[in-house]
Amino acid sequence: MQEADFIRLDRQRRLDAVRAEGEYLGSRAHGGHRVHLYRMDGFFCELWMRLGWNQVEWIEVARNTEVLSDYVKLDLDGL
């Protein structure tokens, strides 16, 4: 699925696409949410879940490279 097609989907269909095609890459905390990063075919998307809930609040395409860097955690101790 291409990014433009993904953007046109409603939340449930985006979730279905992420479950079927997405590759989980990592998670981060942001405010009252747990945000999960997935790689799709040619783009990244974030799946936002409010802490304490067991449901997806929203899913969006992640284009901001500064936000994407929040998922990278390097342990340089001992190098």
Buried (B, 14 or more C-beta within 10 A) or exposed (E): BEBEEBEEBEEEBBBEBBEEEBEEEEEBEEEEBBBBBBBBEEBBBBBBBBEEEEEBEEBBBBEEEEBBEBBEEEEEEEE
